[in-house]
Amino acid sequence: METIKRCNRCVLDSTVEDNTFDSDGVCKYCYIHDELERSHPVSEFQVEKLINRIKDAGRHKKYDCVCGLSGGRDSSYTLLKAVEYGLRPLVVSVDNGWGTSIADANIKNACDILKLKPITIKFDWNEYRDLQRSFFIAGVPDVDSPTDLAIYAALHQLARQYKIRYILNGHSFRTEGSSPISWSYFDPVYIKNVQNEFGTIRYDKIRSIPTITSRDLIVDTFIHRIKEVRILEFMDYRKKDVDKELKEKLKWQDYGGHHQENKFTHFIQSYYLPVKFNIDKRKTELSAQIRSGHITRKEALKIIGQPYSFDQEIVDEVTARLGFSPQQFQSMMQEKTHSHREFKTLLSFYRLFRFPIYLVVRMKLLPQILYLKYCQ
């Protein structure tokens, strides 16, 4: 049996297929974190500079940015800060059929208190179920990729429609880290190929779920000059402090764990990934918090030393709604695992054109994480 090697700085280990270690035993994701730290210092000046840039680009328009809202901590806080800094966001929520009553209440309270009217994009359940089933049948870990791509596409489509140049993203590498691409990968070509091979509906026949092509991305970046920005990455973003502020200002309710505002992501992270793929996403989040000084490595090791708890009722509900019998699902859980590497993706394109992408990132037209994760 191969010995598992763990990073000497964080808690990511060699079970992450695309992870590498230097001579000091430090993993590549620690170096990605350090690169992001250098380019995204905690700075009120940098936040205000970015906010003013967004305001200038949105002058004389109804909205100056697009902001997705899931009811979770990160997106709720991003929206709160955007409004407090004087931005005029177009709020977008995506209903993929897996939301919880807590998330719905958080979305409603935030919009009511901040006096905003959200646009809700609702997926056709039959189309979306078919798309999700395809990824389970394919046996890959990226089963939430269709939602990730749909949200990304929806934000771009609305930015295009309303001539908005900035999309606010609620991610913070200091608390969430960077998910390994062997754990979670998505691009339009990958989603299309998995669906066309394993689904019953051709991908180009799906109508209710927003999609985006490589051509769309190029046009959005260079013609419409649409940019994704992450204001939290310039802030000292700490979960405990943020929770307190959200509860006081937006009547926000905690839903129990990261991404558990959604039943499907709860099921994926607490049951499907750990049991079938030996993937524990707590390692990514805790590693980020170790690097940021929010938690000690000893504390993180203690947490991941305990099995990821799951709710059997949610497991049963998800599998039943997806149309799998208990026997079918357990059979899939025992089958051989597969990876995005077995399908056509854009990854080879990213790596072939790594230098042009690097230049575009340096021009701040694309997020730096795109180059750090996909081009090296």
N, C-alpha and C positions, 0 to 999 in steps of 0.2 A: 504493500500500500504506500502510495506517495505521501511524503511528509508535507503538511500544509505549512507554508511560510507566511508569517504575518509581518506587516510593515512595522518597523521599529518606532515609528512616529505616531501613526494612527492605528486603526483596527482593520483596515482592508487587508486581504490576504490573497494567496495564490489560487483560491477557488474562483477568483475573478479572472476569466480566461485571457483578457487583454491587458492584465496588469503586469508591470515589470518592476524590478527593484534595482537600485544602484548598489555600489560597493559598500555603502553604509547601511543597507537594508531598508532604504526609504523608497516608498512606491511612487509610481509616476503620477498618481492622482494628488499626492502631496505637492509635487512640482507644478501641476496645473493650478492648484490652490494658490501657491506662492506667486505664480505669474499673474493671476487675477488680483491678488492683493496689491501687487505693484501698480497695476493699471486702474484699480478701483479703490483708492485709499478712502478711509472713513473721513469725510470732509463735508461740512456744511456749505463751504464755498463751492465744491463740485456739484452738490445737489442743486443749489440755487442757480448755478451756471447752466445746468441741464434744464431746469424748469424754465428759465428765461428763454432758452433756445426753443423749447416747445411752444411757449407763449408767442414768440415772434413768428414761428411758422404757422400758427393758427390764428393769427390776427385777422379780423373781419370774417371769421368763420364761426358757425354755431358751436362746433366742438374743436378742441385743439389736440385731443388724443383719444385713443380707443383703449378701454380697460376691461379685461375679462374679469368676471366675478363669479366665483364658485361657492362662496359662503365660508370658505376655509380661511385660515389665519393669514396666509401670505397675500392672497388677492384682496381680502378685506382691508388689510393694513395699507396696501399699495393704493387702493381707492381713497381711503381716509387721508393719507398724506397728500395725494394728488389734489384733493379738494382743499385741504388746509393751505397748500402752497398757491392756491388760486387758479388751478387748472380747470378746464371745462370738459370733463371726460364723457365720451359716449360709452355707456356701460352695456356690456354684453354678457349674458349668461347662456349656457348651453345645457339643454335638458336631454340627456341621453337615456332617461328612464331609470337611472340608478340613484337619483338624489335622495337625501334623507330629509325628514321634517325639520331637523335642526339646521341643515344647510339652507333650506327654503326660508326659514325664519330669519337666518342671518342675512340673506340677500335682501329680503323685504325690509328688515329694520335698517340696514345700511342705506338703502335707496330712499326710504321714507325720511330718515333723519337728515341725510345729505341733500334731500330734495332733487333726486335724480330719477329719471324714467328709463329703466333698462329695456333693452331689446332681448327677447328670449328666442333662441333658436331651438326648436323641438325636432328631434329626429323621428322619422317613421320607425316604429318599433320593429316591424317585420324586416325592413332593410338593415337596421342596425344589428338585430339579433343574428341575421345571416352573416354579417361582417365579423361579428365577435366569434361566432361558431367556427368560422374559417380558421382563425388563429389558434383556437383550441385543437382543432383537427390537425393543423399543421405541426403541432407539438412544439411551438416556439414560446419563449418567455414573454415576448413583446405583445401580449394580448390586449393591452390597453393602448397600443399604438394608434388604432383607428380613431379613438377619441382625441388623442394628442394632436394628430394631423388635422382632424375636423375643427378643433378649436383654433389651431393655428390658421387654417384656411378661412374660417369665419371672420377672424379679426382682420386678416388681410383684405377680404372682400369688402368689409364695411369701411375700412380705411380708404380703399379705392373708391367706393361709392360716394363717400362724404368728403373726398379729397383731403384726408387727414394724413399727416406725414409721420406721426409717432404712435407706436403701440406700446403700452406699458405692460411689462412682464413682472410678475410678483416673485420671481425666483431670487433666492439669495444663496450664493455659494458658501457663505459663512455658516449657514445653518443647515442647508440641504446637501451641499457638496455637488459633485458632478457624477451623475449615474453612469457607470461603465456601459459602453456600447454593447458588450456581450450580454448585459442584463436588460437593457432597454434601448432599442434602436427603432427609428422610424424615418421614412422618407416616402414621397409619393409613389415611386417606382416599386418599392418593397410592398406597400399596402396593396397596390393594384395586382401584383403578381401573386401574392398569397390568396387574395379574394378570387381571382380568376381560376386558380388551380383547385381551391377547396370549397368555394362558395357555390350557391345555386343561382345567384344573381350576378351577372357580369358587372364588373366595377363601373364601367361607363354607363350602365343602366340605373345606377343608384342616383336618386334625385334629391332626397331630403337631407343628405349629409354633405356639408360643404367639402369641396376638394380643391387642391391647388397643384399645379404642374410645375415642372422645372422652368418652363418658359414664363409662367406667371411670376415666379420668384425673381427671375432676371429683370422682367419688366417692372415689377414693383420696386426693386432695388435701384435700378439705374434710370428709369423713366419717371415713375411716380415718386421716387426718393422716399419710400416708406422705410422707417427704421424701427427696430425693436429696442427699447431701453429698459434698464432695470434700476430704478432709483434706490431700491433697498440695498443695492451693492455698494452704495456710498454712505450708508448709515450703519451705526452700531446697533444692529438688529438682533435683539435677544428675546427669545420666546416668552419668558415669564413677564418681562416688562410690557411686551406687546399685548399679551393676553389681558393684562390689567387695563391698559389703555383702551382696547377694543370693547371690553365689557362696560367701561365707564362711558364711552362716547357713542357706541353703536349698539348697545344692548346685545353684544355678541355672546354666543354660547359655545363653550368648548365641546367638541364632538368625540373626544377620547384619544385621538392619536393622529399622526400625520397622514393626511389624505383619507381619513375615515369619515369625512363629510359625504363621501360617496360609497354606496354599498359595494359597488364593483371593485373599486380600488382597495377597499377594506379587505374584501375576499382575496384579491390578487396578492396583496402584500403580506397578509397574515397567514394564508393557507396555501394558495396555489404555488407561488414561487418558492417558499421554504420547503414544501413537501416534495414537489416534483423536480425542482432544479437546484435545491440546496442554496437558494439565493435569499439572503437576509438583508433587506434594504435598510435596516437599522444601522448596518455597518457604514453605509455611505453618509447618513445623516450624523451619526455620532462621530465619525472621522472628521467631518467638517467642523463640528463643534469643538473637537480636541484641538485642531489646528487654529481655531479662532479663540481659544482660551476660555470657552464657555463650560467645559467639562474636562475632567482629567482622564487620561488613558485608562487608569485603574478603574474609575467609575464606569467607563464605557465597556470595558471587558466584563465587568460584573453584569451589566445589562444584557449583553449579547450571550452571556453564559446561560441565561434563562431562555427556554424555548419561546418562540413567538406565539402568544396566545391567540386563539381564533374563536369565532362565534359559530357553532355548528348550525344554528338557525339560518345565518346568512349564507353559509356554504350550501345548505339545502335549497334556500330560496333562489340563489343565483343559478345553480345547475338546473333546477326545475324550469325557471323562466327561459333559460337558453335552450330548453327542449332535450336535455340529456337525462336519461333514466339513471338512477344511482349506479346500476351495473355498468352502463356505458361510460359514465364519468370515471368510475374507479378503474375501468380498463384503460382509459386514456391516461390516467395518472401513472399507470405502470409501464406505458409504452416508452420507447426510446425518445430521448429529447432531441430537438433540432434547433437550428440557429438561423439568423438572418443571412449568414454566409452561404447558405444553401439555396438562396433565391437571388434573383436579379435585384440589385440596389444601386444607389448613386455613390456608394462608398469608393469604388474604384475611380469614379470621376473626380470626387473630392481630392483623392490622393494624387491623381495625375496632374490636376491643376492646383496643387497646393501653393505654388508661388503666387499665381494671380489672386487666389483667395486670400493669401497672406497680405497682399497689397491692398485688397478691398477692405480687409479687417483693419489694417493700419489707417485707412481713410475713414474708419468708423462708420462704414456703410453696412457691415455685418457684425454680429456679436463675436467677440474674441473666442468664446468657448467653441464656436463652430470649427475654427482652425485648430485649437488645442486638442479637441477630442477626435475629430474626423479626418484630419489631414496629416497626422503624424504617426 
